[in-house]
Amino acid sequence: MAKREPSINTENFTAVQLMEVDSCSRCGECVKWCPTYDASGKDPGLAPRDKILRWGEFMKKSYGLRARLFGPKEIPEEEIEKFKDDLYGCTTCGMCATVCESAINTVELWESMRANLVKRGNGPFGKQAAFLKLLKEYKNPYMADNKDRTNWFPEDVRIEEKAEILYYGGCTAELRQRKLALATTRVLNKLGIKFTMLGEDEICCGSVLVRTGQYFFDDVAKKYAQKNIDNIVAKGAKIVLYACAGCYRTSLIDWPRLTGKELPFKVVHIAEFLQELIEQGKIEWEKSIDKKVTYHDPCHLGRHVGVYDPPRAVIEAIPGVELIEMDRTRENQRCCGAGGGVKAGIPDLALGVAKTRVEDALATKADILSSSCPFCKRNLCDGRDAIGAKELEVEDIIVMVAEAMGIDLSDTPE
């Protein structure tokens, strides 16, 4: 009698990741820090430790000693579906990796699990399944005409046809949070920095596909990464600036993985760029912002890449600003709740995490909750509105810089 096929397989996992599944010490430290576990009312299914242990049990039933001797033990489909649901209740923020006693790279592990299950036919979750179709049809997840990426810029914005510096705006800023995109371009213009943009040739960076385990479908993520790279090179760019932490992380880490090549240009977040200019004395401030500001570290800029000091250096350089840190900050900061596809797939959970983060900010008595990612701003604004904290302003660093430089943004189109 032929042995039953395993219910799951090891596809998409590296040898190290398979060992990481077995290396969990069950200490539970990750459970104490997980933002979605906390916001869910402590749903045990969302606990990072328990997801690892459950996958470990799946592996034993499929490939353990008993499975080798007597054949794999069948895993009920409803059990795998429940695991999938819990796996997608994660923003892939990386907090669990930060506190893991066994140094498990959980962000990569969760993404490998998601891709594995998607290939099996389980996942992604809810509206996340629409990402692939939207990117194929519109080249962005917002169903917007890709021509609208930069054709709304006021006439005063000067964008070169080619330049050594290129500003990669990203879908959210160019199509939904245009004040941020306009602020970035006008700041660069006022500093006399010549830059170019991709305009309608810019394609979604692919973050939504990578984070939700859909990057392999028709090689869309790989094709889009390579197309963006080719278009950037065609513009003559040697430095690519990002004001979006998600696009920054995806370009820096995921594009080389997807394409199998090193990037032919330098990836720089706008906060890093501005910090260097401030240190060189090249920014002239025209206005004092006499407010207390607290800063939220985007997961993709902070824990994923390690950029913590530049945003704070920029904030502290703005005249009149007093920087006040929240209790959980830097590598221990609480996620905004939007990442990992949670905003699209489980919006109530994303809102729950955002509300908690806004409460962290309110505890500092700050006037402004700032960040350096448009997607963080979007969800933090939703969290602020949900708890009725209208007195708290939520704003991106680059917008504050523009204001302090005397730049008018009141003509930002909708």
PEWOTA-V946372 format. One record per residue. N is the residue number from 1. SS is DSSP state (H for helix, E for strand, C for the rest). PHI is phi in radians with two decimals (none if undefined). OMEGA is omega in radians with two decimals (NA if undefined). Layout:
# PEWOTA-V946372
n->[N & N]
ss->[SS & SS]
phi->[PHI & PHI]
omega->[OMEGA & OMEGA]
This chain:
# PEWOTA-V946372
n->[1 & 2 & 3 & 4 & 5 & 6 & 7 & 8 & 9 & 10 & 11 & 12 & 13 & 14 & 15 & 16 & 17 & 18 & 19 & 20 & 21 & 22 & 23 & 24 & 25 & 26 & 27 & 28 & 29 & 30 & 31 & 32 & 33 & 34 & 35 & 36 & 37 & 38 & 39 & 40 & 41 & 42 & 43 & 44 & 45 & 46 & 47 & 48 & 49 & 50 & 51 & 52 & 53 & 54 & 55 & 56 & 57 & 58 & 59 & 60 & 61 & 62 & 63 & 64 & 65 & 66 & 67 & 68 & 69 & 70 & 71 & 72 & 73 & 74 & 75 & 76 & 77 & 78 & 79 & 80 & 81 & 82 & 83 & 84 & 85 & 86 & 87 & 88 & 89 & 90 & 91 & 92 & 93 & 94 & 95 & 96 & 97 & 98 & 99 & 100 & 101 & 102 & 103 & 104 & 105 & 106 & 107 & 108 & 109 & 110 & 111 & 112 & 113 & 114 & 115 & 116 & 117 & 118 & 119 & 120 & 121 & 122 & 123 & 124 & 125 & 126 & 127 & 128 & 129 & 130 & 131 & 132 & 133 & 134 & 135 & 136 & 137 & 138 & 139 & 140 & 141 & 142 & 143 & 144 & 145 & 146 & 147 & 148 & 149 & 150 & 151 & 152 & 153 & 154 & 155 & 156 & 157 & 158 & 159 & 160 & 161 & 162 & 163 & 164 & 165 & 166 & 167 & 168 & 169 & 170 & 171 & 172 & 173 & 174 & 175 & 176 & 177 & 178 & 179 & 180 & 181 & 182 & 183 & 184 & 185 & 186 & 187 & 188 & 189 & 190 & 191 & 192 & 193 & 194 & 195 & 196 & 197 & 198 & 199 & 200 & 201 & 202 & 203 & 204 & 205 & 206 & 207 & 208 & 209 & 210 & 211 & 212 & 213 & 214 & 215 & 216 & 217 & 218 & 219 & 220 & 221 & 222 & 223 & 224 & 225 & 226 & 227 & 228 & 229 & 230 & 231 & 232 & 233 & 234 & 235 & 236 & 237 & 238 & 239 & 240 & 241 & 242 & 243 & 244 & 245 & 246 & 247 & 248 & 249 & 250 & 251 & 252 & 253 & 254 & 255 & 256 & 257 & 258 & 259 & 260 & 261 & 262 & 263 & 264 & 265 & 266 & 267 & 268 & 269 & 270 & 271 & 272 & 273 & 274 & 275 & 276 & 277 & 278 & 279 & 280 & 281 & 282 & 283 & 284 & 285 & 286 & 287 & 288 & 289 & 290 & 291 & 292 & 293 & 294 & 295 & 296 & 297 & 298 & 299 & 300 & 301 & 302 & 303 & 304 & 305 & 306 & 307 & 308 & 309 & 310 & 311 & 312 & 313 & 314 & 315 & 316 & 317 & 318 & 319 & 320 & 321 & 322 & 323 & 324 & 325 & 326 & 327 & 328 & 329 & 330 & 331 & 332 & 333 & 334 & 335 & 336 & 337 & 338 & 339 & 340 & 341 & 342 & 343 & 344 & 345 & 346 & 347 & 348 & 349 & 350 & 351 & 352 & 353 & 354 & 355 & 356 & 357 & 358 & 359 & 360 & 361 & 362 & 363 & 364 & 365 & 366 & 367 & 368 & 369 & 370 & 371 & 372 & 373 & 374 & 375 & 376 & 377 & 378 & 379 & 380 & 381 & 382 & 383 & 384 & 385 & 386 & 387 & 388 & 389 & 390 & 391 & 392 & 393 & 394 & 395 & 396 & 397 & 398 & 399 & 400 & 401 & 402 & 403 & 404 & 405 & 406 & 407 & 408 & 409 & 410 & 411 & 412 & 413 & 414]
ss->[C & C & C & C & C & C & C & C & C & C & C & C & C & C & H & H & H & H & H & H & H & H & H & C & C & C & C & C & H & H & H & H & H & C & H & H & H & H & H & C & C & C & C & H & H & H & C & H & H & H & H & H & H & H & H & H & H & H & H & H & H & H & H & C & H & H & H & H & H & H & C & C & C & C & C & C & H & H & H & H & H & H & H & H & H & H & H & C & C & C & C & C & C & C & H & H & H & H & H & C & C & C & C & C & C & H & H & H & H & H & H & H & H & H & H & H & H & H & H & H & C & C & C & C & C & H & H & H & H & H & H & H & H & H & H & H & H & H & C & C & C & C & C & C & C & H & H & H & H & C & C & C & C & C & C & C & C & C & C & E & C & C & C & C & E & E & E & E & C & C & H & H & H & H & H & C & C & H & H & H & H & H & H & H & H & H & H & H & H & H & C & C & C & C & C & E & C & C & H & H & H & C & C & C & C & C & H & H & H & H & H & C & C & C & C & C & H & H & H & H & H & H & H & H & H & H & H & H & H & H & H & H & H & H & C & C & C & C & E & E & E & E & C & C & H & H & H & H & H & H & H & H & H & H & H & H & H & H & H & C & C & C & C & C & C & E & E & E & E & H & H & H & H & H & H & H & H & H & H & C & C & C & C & C & C & C & C & C & C & C & C & E & E & E & E & C & C & C & C & C & C & C & C & C & C & C & C & C & H & H & H & H & H & H & H & H & H & C & C & C & C & E & E & C & C & C & C & C & C & H & H & H & C & C & C & C & C & C & C & C & C & H & H & H & H & C & H & H & H & H & H & H & H & H & H & H & H & H & H & H & H & H & C & C & C & C & C & E & E & E & E & C & C & H & H & H & H & H & H & H & H & H & H & H & H & H & C & C & C & C & C & C & E & E & E & E & H & H & H & H & H & H & H & H & C & C & C & C & C & C & C & C & C & C]
phi->[none & -1.20 & -1.26 & -1.16 & -1.25 & -1.05 & -1.22 & -2.24 & -2.27 & -1.80 & -1.06 & 1.43 & -1.73 & -1.44 & -1.06 & -1.11 & -1.14 & -1.13 & -1.27 & -1.09 & -1.02 & -1.49 & -1.58 & -1.03 & -1.52 & 1.13 & -1.20 & 1.45 & -1.08 & -1.10 & -1.13 & -1.16 & -1.86 & -1.17 & -1.22 & -1.34 & -1.04 & -1.15 & -1.22 & -1.40 & 1.49 & 1.14 & -1.18 & -1.04 & -1.16 & -1.56 & -1.10 & -0.96 & -0.97 & -1.23 & -1.16 & -1.12 & -1.15 & -1.16 & -1.15 & -1.06 & -1.18 & -1.02 & -1.14 & -1.11 & -1.15 & -1.67 & -2.37 & -1.24 & -1.03 & -1.10 & -1.12 & -1.19 & -1.42 & -2.04 & 1.77 & -1.05 & -1.54 & -1.16 & -1.80 & -0.95 & -1.05 & -1.15 & -1.24 & -1.19 & -1.10 & -1.14 & -1.11 & -1.02 & -1.02 & -1.23 & -1.10 & -1.47 & -1.53 & -2.42 & -1.50 & 0.90 & -1.25 & 1.59 & -1.07 & -1.12 & -1.18 & -1.07 & -1.74 & -1.13 & -1.19 & -1.74 & 0.99 & -1.36 & -1.41 & -1.17 & -1.01 & -1.15 & -1.16 & -1.09 & -1.19 & -1.19 & -1.07 & -1.11 & -1.08 & -1.07 & -1.26 & -1.08 & -1.13 & -1.37 & 1.89 & -1.87 & 1.80 & -1.25 & -1.94 & 0.95 & -1.18 & -1.06 & -1.12 & -1.40 & -0.97 & -1.08 & -1.11 & -1.11 & -1.17 & -1.13 & -1.44 & -1.93 & 1.20 & -2.72 & -1.51 & -1.81 & 1.00 & -1.73 & -1.18 & -1.11 & -1.18 & -1.40 & -1.10 & -2.35 & -1.30 & -1.63 & -1.01 & -1.05 & -1.11 & -1.29 & -1.27 & -1.80 & -2.13 & -1.28 & -1.19 & -2.43 & -2.89 & -1.35 & -1.99 & -2.17 & -1.70 & -1.62 & -1.22 & 1.56 & -1.08 & -1.15 & -1.22 & -1.29 & -1.94 & -2.29 & -2.12 & -1.22 & -1.06 & -1.17 & -1.13 & -1.14 & -1.05 & -1.08 & -1.18 & -1.24 & -1.10 & -1.09 & -1.06 & -1.16 & -1.42 & 1.29 & -1.63 & -1.34 & -2.54 & -2.16 & -2.43 & -1.46 & 1.06 & -1.22 & -1.47 & -1.35 & -2.08 & -0.82 & -1.12 & 1.69 & -0.96 & -1.10 & -1.32 & -1.16 & -1.14 & -1.77 & 1.37 & -1.98 & -1.13 & -1.51 & -1.05 & 0.92 & 0.98 & -1.06 & -1.08 & -1.15 & -1.12 & -1.19 & -1.07 & -1.15 & -1.14 & -1.07 & -1.06 & -1.08 & -1.17 & -1.15 & -1.09 & -1.11 & -1.46 & 1.37 & -1.36 & -1.94 & -2.24 & -1.99 & -1.66 & -2.28 & -1.87 & -1.94 & -1.11 & -1.16 & -1.12 & -1.05 & -1.12 & -1.12 & -1.16 & -1.23 & -1.83 & -1.48 & -1.04 & -1.09 & -1.18 & -1.17 & -1.58 & 1.29 & -2.34 & -1.28 & -1.22 & -1.54 & -2.64 & -1.63 & -1.71 & -2.37 & -1.38 & -1.03 & -1.15 & -1.14 & -1.11 & -1.18 & -1.02 & -1.11 & -1.16 & -1.11 & -1.13 & -1.53 & 1.22 & -1.69 & -1.92 & -1.86 & -1.55 & -2.04 & -2.51 & -1.70 & -1.80 & -1.47 & -2.49 & -1.56 & -2.17 & -2.03 & -1.99 & -1.77 & -1.35 & -1.10 & -1.02 & -1.23 & -1.66 & -1.51 & -1.04 & -1.26 & -2.16 & 1.60 & -1.64 & -2.05 & -1.34 & -0.94 & -1.06 & -1.20 & -1.11 & -1.17 & -1.05 & -1.20 & -1.41 & -1.24 & -1.00 & 1.48 & -1.51 & -1.98 & -1.48 & -2.11 & -1.47 & -1.35 & -1.08 & -1.77 & -2.56 & 0.90 & -1.16 & -1.81 & -1.11 & -1.51 & -1.05 & -1.28 & 1.81 & -1.61 & -1.28 & 1.18 & 1.48 & -1.16 & -1.01 & -1.44 & -1.47 & -2.36 & -0.99 & -1.13 & -1.21 & -1.04 & -1.17 & -1.08 & -1.17 & -1.08 & -1.08 & -1.15 & -1.18 & -1.12 & -1.11 & -1.04 & -1.21 & -1.08 & -1.13 & -1.45 & 1.17 & -1.29 & -1.51 & -2.25 & -1.75 & -1.93 & -2.62 & -2.34 & -2.71 & -1.11 & -1.27 & -1.08 & -1.01 & -1.03 & -1.31 & -1.15 & -1.10 & -1.10 & -1.15 & -1.07 & -1.14 & -1.16 & -1.75 & 1.25 & -1.60 & -1.09 & -1.26 & -1.60 & -1.51 & -1.96 & -2.57 & -1.36 & -0.98 & -1.12 & -1.23 & -1.13 & -1.07 & -1.04 & -1.08 & -1.19 & -1.52 & 1.39 & -1.60 & -1.52 & -2.07 & -1.20 & -1.66 & -1.07 & -1.19 & -1.21]
omega->[-3.10 & 3.11 & 3.11 & 3.06 & 3.11 & 3.12 & 3.09 & 3.11 & -3.09 & -3.11 & 3.13 & 3.12 & 3.01 & 3.10 & 3.12 & -3.13 & 3.10 & 3.07 & 3.13 & 3.11 & -3.14 & -3.04 & 3.13 & -3.11 & 3.12 & -3.08 & 3.12 & -3.14 & -3.14 & -3.11 & -3.11 & -3.00 & -3.02 & -3.09 & -3.13 & 3.04 & -3.13 & -3.09 & -3.12 & -3.03 & 3.12 & 3.02 & -3.08 & -3.14 & -3.11 & -3.12 & -3.12 & -3.13 & -3.05 & 3.06 & 3.11 & -3.12 & 3.14 & 3.10 & 3.08 & 3.09 & 3.08 & -3.11 & -3.14 & -3.14 & -3.09 & -3.02 & -3.12 & -3.10 & 3.14 & 3.13 & 3.12 & -3.08 & -3.01 & -3.12 & -3.12 & 3.08 & -3.09 & 3.07 & -3.13 & -3.11 & 3.14 & 3.10 & 3.10 & 3.11 & 3.12 & 3.09 & 3.11 & 3.14 & -3.13 & -3.13 & 3.14 & 3.03 & -3.06 & -3.13 & -3.05 & -3.08 & 3.10 & 3.13 & -3.13 & 3.10 & -3.12 & -3.05 & -3.07 & 3.13 & -3.13 & 3.11 & 3.10 & 3.09 & -3.01 & -3.13 & 3.13 & -3.13 & 3.13 & -3.11 & 3.08 & 3.09 & -3.12 & 3.14 & 3.13 & -3.10 & 3.11 & 3.11 & 3.14 & -3.11 & 3.10 & -3.14 & 0.07 & -3.01 & 3.01 & -3.06 & 3.11 & -3.11 & -3.11 & -3.07 & -3.08 & -3.13 & -3.12 & -3.13 & 3.11 & -3.04 & -3.01 & -3.05 & 3.05 & -3.09 & -3.04 & -3.12 & -3.13 & 3.03 & -3.06 & 3.08 & -3.10 & -3.10 & -3.11 & -3.06 & 3.09 & -3.11 & 3.05 & -3.04 & -3.10 & -3.12 & -3.10 & 3.13 & -3.12 & 3.06 & 3.06 & 3.12 & 3.13 & 3.08 & 3.13 & 3.07 & 3.08 & -2.99 & -3.09 & -3.05 & -3.03 & -3.13 & -3.05 & -3.03 & -3.09 & -3.13 & -2.97 & 3.08 & 3.13 & -3.14 & 3.14 & 3.12 & -3.12 & -3.10 & -3.12 & 3.06 & 3.13 & 3.11 & -3.08 & 3.11 & 3.13 & -3.12 & 3.12 & -3.13 & 3.08 & 3.07 & -3.14 & -3.12 & -3.10 & 3.07 & 3.08 & 3.13 & 3.08 & -3.10 & 3.11 & -3.10 & -3.08 & 3.12 & -3.14 & -3.07 & -3.07 & 3.05 & -3.09 & -3.00 & -3.02 & -3.09 & 3.11 & -3.12 & -3.08 & -3.12 & 3.13 & -3.13 & -3.13 & 3.10 & -3.11 & 3.13 & 3.09 & 3.13 & -3.14 & -3.13 & 3.10 & 3.12 & -3.14 & 3.11 & 3.13 & -3.06 & 3.04 & 3.09 & 3.11 & -3.12 & 3.11 & 2.98 & 3.11 & -3.12 & -3.13 & 3.09 & 3.13 & -3.12 & -3.11 & 3.14 & -3.06 & -3.02 & -2.99 & -3.14 & 3.10 & 3.12 & -3.09 & -3.07 & -3.09 & -3.11 & 3.02 & 3.13 & 3.14 & 3.12 & -3.13 & 3.13 & -3.06 & 3.04 & -3.07 & 3.11 & 3.09 & -3.13 & -3.12 & 3.13 & -3.14 & 3.13 & 3.11 & 3.14 & 3.12 & 3.13 & -3.06 & 3.11 & 3.11 & -3.13 & -3.13 & -3.05 & 3.09 & 3.09 & -3.02 & -3.11 & 3.04 & -3.07 & 2.99 & -3.00 & 3.07 & 3.10 & 3.02 & -3.12 & -3.08 & 3.12 & -3.10 & -3.04 & -3.08 & -3.03 & 3.09 & 3.11 & -3.11 & -3.01 & -3.09 & 3.13 & -3.13 & 3.11 & 3.13 & -3.14 & -3.10 & 3.13 & -3.12 & -3.10 & 3.06 & -3.09 & 3.01 & -3.13 & 3.11 & -3.11 & 3.01 & -3.14 & 3.11 & -3.05 & -3.11 & -3.05 & 3.13 & -3.08 & 3.09 & -3.14 & 3.08 & 3.08 & -3.01 & -2.98 & 3.06 & -3.11 & -3.08 & 3.14 & -3.13 & -3.03 & -3.09 & -3.03 & 3.13 & 3.11 & 3.10 & 3.14 & 3.12 & 3.11 & -3.14 & -3.14 & 3.12 & 3.14 & 3.09 & 3.09 & 3.04 & -3.12 & -3.13 & 3.14 & -3.14 & -3.07 & 3.14 & 3.07 & -3.08 & 2.95 & -3.06 & 3.06 & 3.14 & 3.12 & -3.12 & -3.14 & 3.04 & -3.13 & -3.11 & -3.08 & 3.09 & 3.06 & 3.11 & 3.12 & 3.11 & -3.12 & -3.11 & 3.14 & 3.05 & -3.11 & -3.06 & -3.11 & -3.12 & 3.09 & 3.09 & -3.06 & 3.12 & 3.14 & -3.05 & 3.10 & 3.08 & 3.10 & -3.14 & 3.14 & -3.12 & 3.09 & 3.12 & -3.12 & 3.14 & 3.13 & -3.05 & -3.13 & 3.12 & 3.11 & 3.08 & NA]
